[in-house]
Structure formats: structure tokens, C-alpha cells
């Protein structure tokens, strides 16, 4: 597969971008409060009233299925005195969301339907106090929120991939395994690690055997969504511990597509990996300048479970091993960057995506160039 890459003489970012609390706070204001963030899967909300809490960027957000066709997002804040409405990470509301403090009660659309004894107040109207809603969108079975007041429409932000994966039927997939990792490293180090395979021969010999690091290309190489395919080696069927498929290939792929594995960064905090027979997402949650959570979920077609060769454990085992290798080296990178000896170094040609990510990142911060 032809590769044509150039890092254009770019260098890694100065250390402050990985260590500074001031930079971390600025990222919240200019990136994570303005961009679309994946918070979970539609499949996790199976019935009306089912919900989960998205805890990110200092906010607690209720994601709830209002009806069979509608998913809503609300700040987990009562309009009376600000009490959090619920604290269980997930569950099911019967028909209403009720504050545990003074029993202000909201329906699943966020409308205030009961406020005991407030009738005695002067000029009180329930219609003035709905839950504060959060911008929400769904795409390919994933749920996204945007904390901004006037966000870029999701269809515009994701225009480059809006229909790109239709043949895979990703919206049909359901999670079969989830692992949460705590990583002592800045979130950008995980983004950068995912975006290059320069490290694969050394760090991931098993992965490099299945998809040789030079047999790759980028079909999206500029902007907030970056990535492309890698080709499976001869005799390999999928990314599993033994290289064998763990389910039948997705039904609408042609012969060549069944030989490709696709990797995309959806800046700032989502990784989408698509194998011929299953998919995987990584979601990053920032905890501090040097601390992050990575949530990884393995997704399969629900009909795969009826197939005789169905065995997701081989995919889970492979990527759990690979994830841990990656997170460990990211922690080692963080420790090195913390040193007074660290200074920006030159990117290799195989790290062109990192240079593109840096450009996107600095532009989002309102800075003009690498190292500014």
C-alpha cells in the first residue's frame, strides 16, 4: 500500500503543553467545552427511562432515553438549589427524575412537573425552570455531547466521515466488553501514540506481525478527524491474539476491505478502530495535566453470537495487551517530559499525523504554530 507522508520539519510540543495546569484549564475552555465529545453508546440505553451519567470536564451530565427514538442530555443539577439529581452511574428512571432534597420532579424531557409548596411563592411558574439541557447528537451508534452554548453543528464537525462507514453497519453493533484504564499521563500523549505506528515494531511485535507498520496509509490527513487503513498481513484475518477472526466479516464489505483495519482519531478524545469482524472505541477523559482515564469498548454485530466461531475473547485479550503496552510507554513519556532536560525533538516522516494533530490542537487553543 502506497504511503506518502511528511512531517515537514515539525517538532514535538514544548513541555508546558503536557504539564501546565494553566494549559489544562485553557484546553477545557477552548477545546473540551467547544468540541463534540463521545460519552457512550446508544445500545447502553435500551428502554425508555434508562440513563447513564457522563462525568467529564468537571461536569456531571445525565444521558437519558426519553422515548424509543429520542435521547436527551441534561446537567445533573436541580433548578431549585443546585443539588445533584442522581448519583448512581447508570439505571432507569420510572417516568420522572426527582431531586432527593426537596422533591422537585422533572419528566424525561426535562420539564419541571412538580415543585412541592412552591405555589405559596410569589410569581412562581414551573415552566420557567426546566432542567438545563446539553447539546446532543448520535452517529454510528455513539452518543456525543457539546458543552458549548452555540456549537458547530455535528453534521459539519463530522462532515468528513458522516457517511464514510455506512457499509460496516456500525450503528448495529453492541458492546460485549469494557475496560477502564487509569493512565498517569497527559491526554495528548495517548492521542499521539494512537496516531502513529513508528513505535509498533519495538513496542507491539504481535500487532506489527498482523499489520506491518509500513503497510498503511492515511485517507484523512488534515483537520480534526485523522487516520486511515492498515493492511492485514498474509494469513491474518483480524486483530486477535492468534490472528484468526473472532466473528464473520461485516456483511457489506468487499474482498479488499476485508483485508483492511481502519484507525481514526476524532479530535479531541475519541479513537475509532474498525476491524473486518468487530470494532472498538477508546474514549479519553482528562483528570489532570498528568492523569487520564481511557475507556475501551469492544463492539460486535448482535448476530455474531449465533455463529459457531464467535469468540470475542481473542480480540479482548489482544487489545488489552496492546493497550497496556501503550499506556505504559505514555507514562514513561510523561515522566521524561517532566524532566528539565526535555526539549522538543524532530518528528519522523512516519509521525506526520502527529504534526497534523499539533496544528489542529494549537489552532483550537488560538496559537499559530508548533512551539509557540
C-alpha positions in Angstrom: 0.0 0.0 0.0 1.5 3.3 -1.0 2.4 5.8 1.7 3.3 9.4 1.1 3.9 11.2 4.4 5.9 14.2 5.5 6.2 15.8 8.9 7.5 19.0 7.2 10.3 19.5 9.7 7.9 19.8 12.6 8.9 19.2 16.2 7.2 17.9 19.3 5.4 20.4 21.5 7.2 22.2 24.4 6.8 20.5 27.8 4.3 23.1 29.2 1.6 21.6 27.0 1.9 18.3 28.9 2.5 19.6 32.4 0.9 23.0 33.0 -2.3 23.4 34.9 -2.9 26.7 33.1 -2.8 25.0 29.8 -5.0 22.2 31.1 -7.6 24.8 32.1 -7.3 26.6 28.8 -7.9 23.3 27.0 -11.2 23.0 28.9 -12.3 26.4 27.9 -11.3 26.4 24.2 -11.4 22.7 23.3 -13.4 20.4 25.6 -16.1 22.9 26.1 -16.4 23.6 22.4 -15.9 20.3 20.6 -18.2 17.3 20.3 -17.3 14.6 22.9 -18.3 11.0 22.7 -19.8 9.9 26.0 -21.1 6.4 25.3 -23.2 4.1 23.2 -26.8 4.2 22.1 -27.0 0.5 22.8 -26.5 1.1 26.5 -29.9 2.9 26.7 -32.2 0.1 25.8 -35.5 1.2 27.2 -37.4 4.5 27.9 -36.1 6.0 31.1 -32.7 4.2 31.0 -29.8 6.6 31.7 -26.1 6.8 32.5 -24.0 9.7 33.9 -21.3 11.2 31.9 -18.7 12.6 34.3 -16.2 14.7 32.4 -14.6 18.2 32.4 -15.8 18.8 35.9 -19.5 18.3 34.9 -22.0 15.5 35.6 -24.4 15.0 32.7 -27.5 12.8 32.6 -27.8 10.9 29.3 -31.4 9.5 29.2 -33.6 7.8 26.7 -36.8 9.9 26.6 -38.6 7.6 24.2 -37.7 4.9 21.7 -36.5 7.5 19.3 -35.1 10.3 21.5 -32.1 10.6 23.7 -31.6 13.7 25.8 -28.8 15.2 27.9 -29.2 17.4 31.0 -26.8 18.8 33.5 -27.2 16.8 36.7 -28.3 19.9 38.6 -31.7 20.6 40.2 -33.1 24.0 39.3 -34.1 24.6 43.0 -30.9 24.8 45.0 -28.5 23.0 42.6 -28.4 19.6 44.2 -27.3 16.7 42.0 -30.4 14.8 40.9 -28.8 11.3 40.8 -25.5 9.8 41.8 -25.8 6.2 40.5 -23.6 5.8 37.4 -26.5 4.2 35.5 -30.0 3.0 36.0 -33.6 3.5 34.9 -36.0 6.3 35.8 -39.6 5.1 36.1 -41.2 8.1 34.4 -39.6 11.1 36.2 -36.3 12.5 37.6 -36.8 13.6 41.2 -34.4 15.6 43.3 -33.6 13.8 46.6 -33.5 17.1 48.5 -36.9 18.8 48.1 -38.6 16.5 45.6 -38.6 18.8 42.7 -39.6 16.5 39.9 -38.9 16.6 36.1 -40.2 14.5 33.3 -37.8 12.8 30.9 -37.9 15.8 28.5 -36.5 17.9 31.4 -39.8 19.8 32.1 -40.5 20.6 35.8 -43.8 18.8 36.6 -43.8 19.1 40.4 -42.4 21.6 43.0 -43.9 20.9 46.4 -45.1 24.0 48.3 -43.8 26.4 45.7 -47.4 27.5 44.9 -47.0 29.6 48.0 -44.2 31.6 46.4 -44.7 34.9 44.6 -44.8 34.7 40.8 -43.6 31.1 40.5 -44.2 29.3 37.2 -43.0 25.7 36.7 -42.4 26.4 33.0 -39.5 28.7 33.8 -37.5 26.0 35.5 -36.7 23.1 33.2 -33.5 21.2 33.5 -30.6 22.8 31.7 -30.1 20.8 28.5 -26.9 19.8 26.8 -26.4 19.7 23.1 -26.5 16.1 21.9 -26.1 14.1 18.7 -25.9 10.4 17.8 -23.7 8.9 15.0 -22.9 5.3 14.1 -24.4 4.1 17.4 -22.4 6.6 19.5 -23.7 9.5 21.7 -21.9 12.8 21.6 -22.4 16.0 23.7 -21.2 19.5 23.3 -20.9 21.8 26.3 -20.8 25.0 24.2 -23.6 27.5 24.1 -23.5 27.7 20.2 -21.6 24.7 19.0 -20.7 23.9 15.4 -23.4 21.6 14.1 -22.4 18.0 14.5 -23.1 17.4 10.8 -20.5 20.0 9.9 -17.9 18.9 12.5 -18.1 15.3 11.3 -18.7 16.0 7.6 -15.6 14.1 6.5 -16.9 10.8 8.0 -20.6 11.3 8.2 -21.4 8.5 5.8 -17.9 7.0 5.4 -18.6 3.8 7.4 -22.1 3.0 6.2 -21.1 -0.4 4.8 -19.9 -1.6 8.1 -23.3 -1.1 9.8 -21.6 0.3 13.0 -24.9 1.6 14.4 -26.0 -2.1 14.8 -23.1 -3.1 16.9 -23.4 -3.8 20.6 -20.7 -3.7 23.3 -19.5 -7.1 24.6 -16.7 -6.0 26.8 -15.5 -2.8 28.5 -12.2 -2.0 30.3 -11.4 1.2 32.0 -7.7 2.2 32.4 -6.2 4.8 34.7 -3.1 6.3 33.0 -0.6 8.7 34.6 -0.1 10.8 31.5 -1.4 13.8 29.7 -4.3 13.0 27.3 -2.4 14.2 24.3 0.2 11.5 24.7 -2.4 8.9 24.2 -3.8 10.7 21.1 -0.3 10.9 19.7 0.5 7.3 20.5 -2.6 6.1 18.7 -1.8 8.2 15.7 1.5 6.6 14.6 2.9 3.1 14.2 6.6 4.2 14.2 6.7 2.5 17.6 5.0 -0.7 16.6 8.0 -2.9 15.7 9.6 -2.2 19.0 6.6 -1.9 21.4 4.0 -4.1 19.7 5.6 -7.1 17.9 2.3 -9.0 17.9 0.4 -6.1 16.3 3.2 -5.5 13.8 3.1 -9.1 12.7 -0.6 -8.8 11.9 -0.4 -5.3 10.3 3.2 -4.4 9.3 3.8 -0.8 10.2 4.8 0.4 6.7 1.7 -1.2 5.0 -0.6 1.7 5.8 -1.9 5.0 4.5 -3.9 8.0 5.6 -7.1 8.9 3.8 -7.8 11.8 6.2 -4.6 13.7 6.9 -5.6 17.2 8.0 -8.2 18.6 10.3 -9.9 17.3 13.4 -10.5 13.7 12.1 -7.4 11.9 11.1 -6.4 8.4 10.1 -6.7 5.6 7.6 -6.2 1.9 6.9 -3.5 -0.7 7.6 -3.4 -3.9 5.6 -3.5 -7.3 7.3 -0.5 -9.5 6.6 -0.9 -12.7 4.6 -2.6 -15.3 6.6 -4.1 -12.9 9.1 -7.8 -12.4 9.3 -8.3 -9.9 12.1 -6.6 -8.2 15.1 -6.8 -11.0 17.6 -4.3 -12.9 19.8 -3.9 -15.6 17.2 -4.7 -13.6 14.0 -7.9 -15.6 13.4 -11.3 -13.8 13.0 -13.5 -14.0 16.1 -16.7 -13.4 14.1 -17.8 -13.4 10.5 -16.7 -10.3 8.5 -19.2 -7.5 8.3 -21.6 -8.4 5.5 -21.4 -5.4 3.1 -17.6 -5.3 2.8 -15.9 -6.3 -0.5 -12.9 -8.6 -0.7 -10.3 -5.9 -0.3 -12.0 -4.2 2.6 -11.9 -7.4 4.5 -8.1 -7.2 4.4 -8.0 -3.7 6.0 -8.1 -2.4 9.5 -9.1 1.3 9.9 -7.9 3.7 12.7 -9.2 7.2 13.2 -8.7 9.9 15.8 -11.8 12.0 16.3 -10.2 15.0 18.0 -10.0 15.6 20.8 -10.9 12.4 22.7 -12.3 9.5 20.6 -10.4 6.7 18.8 -12.4 4.6 16.4 -10.8 1.3 15.3 -12.6 -0.9 12.7 -11.6 -4.5 12.1 -13.2 -6.7 9.4 -15.3 -8.5 12.1 -15.6 -6.1 15.0 -15.0 -2.5 16.1 -13.5 -0.8 19.1 -13.7 2.6 20.6 -11.4 4.4 23.1 -12.7 7.4 24.9 -10.4 9.7 26.8 -11.4 11.6 29.9 -9.0 14.2 31.3 -8.3 14.0 35.0 -5.4 16.5 35.3 -2.4 17.6 33.4 -0.6 14.3 34.1 -3.6 11.9 34.6 -6.3 10.5 32.3 -8.9 7.8 32.1 -9.2 5.7 29.0 -12.4 3.7 28.5 -12.2 1.0 25.8 -15.2 -0.9 24.5 -15.3 -3.9 22.0 -18.3 -3.9 19.7 -19.8 -6.8 17.7 -22.8 -7.4 15.5 -25.5 -8.8 17.7 -26.0 -11.7 15.2 -22.3 -12.7 15.6 -23.1 -14.5 18.9 -25.1 -17.2 17.0 -22.1 -18.1 14.8 -20.1 -21.2 15.7 -16.7 -19.4 15.5 -17.8 -16.5 17.7 -15.1 -15.8 20.3 -14.7 -12.1 21.3 -12.1 -13.0 24.0 -9.4 -13.3 21.4 -10.0 -9.7 20.4 -10.3 -8.5 24.0 -7.1 -10.3 25.0 -5.1 -8.9 22.1 -6.1 -5.3 22.6 -5.9 -5.3 26.4 -2.3 -6.4 25.9 -1.7 -3.7 23.3 -3.5 -1.0 25.4 -1.3 -1.8 28.4 1.8 -1.6 26.3 0.7 1.8 25.0 -0.4 3.3 28.3 2.9 2.2 30.0 5.0 3.9 27.3 2.8 7.0 27.6 3.5 7.1 31.3 7.2 6.8 30.5 6.9 9.7 28.1 5.2 11.8 30.7 8.0 11.2 33.2 10.6 12.1 30.6 8.7 15.3 29.6 8.6 16.3 33.3 12.4 16.5 33.3 14.2 19.8 33.0 16.2 18.1 30.3 13.2 17.7 27.9 13.2 19.8 24.8 11.1 19.5 21.6 12.5 16.9 19.2 12.0 16.4 15.4 9.2 14.2 14.1 10.0 11.3 11.8 8.2 11.0 8.5 6.1 8.2 10.0 4.8 10.8 12.5 3.2 13.1 10.0 -0.2 12.6 11.7 1.3 13.9 15.0 2.4 17.1 13.2 -1.2 17.5 11.8 -2.7 16.9 15.3 -0.4 19.5 16.8 -1.6 22.0 14.1 -5.2 21.2 15.0 -4.6 21.4 18.7 -2.7 24.7 18.6 -5.3 26.3 16.3 -8.0 25.3 18.7 -6.1 26.9 21.6 -5.7 30.1 19.5 -2.0 29.7 18.9 -0.5 29.9 15.5 2.4 27.4 15.2 4.2 24.4 16.7 6.1 25.5 19.7 4.5 28.9 20.1 
